[in-house]
Amino acid sequence: MTPRQLEALLARRRAEMEHREVLAAQIAEKVVNWGFRAPREAAKISDFMPSRWSAAPAAESVELTDELRASIANSWRMMCTEVVPAGNPGAI
């Protein structure tokens, strides 16, 4: 089996699993929203999909300026001097 075939099989498996998850999430969402004790705020289908829970939003990119680099370097140096005493580098 080639790497391309393996990747195609994995993609197909992921799609099947997500389809099953969507079907189960639709049922759970309907039961919660239309049950005897319906929530004040309607539940969404994605609330019942564990694969969507870990999908974190992309972090904003931060421009690394010279000032920020110097600050990071100084913080790192201070942390290293706390861990390793200046006169005894073999202490760790």
VENKANOR-V485525 format. One record per backbone hydrogen bond with DSSP energy under -0.5 kcal/mol. CO is the residue of the C=O (numbers start at 0). NH is the residue of the N-H. If there is no record, write none. Layout:
BEGIN
{{CO;NH} {CO;NH}}
END
This chain:
BEGIN
{{1;5} {2;6} {3;7} {4;8} {5;9} {6;10} {7;11} {8;12} {9;13} {10;14} {11;15} {12;16} {13;17} {14;18} {15;19} {16;20} {17;21} {18;22} {19;23} {20;24} {21;25} {22;26} {23;27} {24;28} {25;29} {26;30} {27;31} {28;32} {29;33} {30;34} {31;34} {34;37} {35;37} {39;41} {43;46} {44;47} {45;48} {47;49} {48;51} {48;52} {49;52} {49;53} {51;54} {53;55} {62;64} {64;68} {65;69} {66;70} {67;71} {68;72} {69;73} {70;74} {71;75} {72;76} {73;77} {74;78} {75;79} {76;80} {77;81} {78;82} {79;83} {82;84} {84;87} {87;90} {88;91}}
END
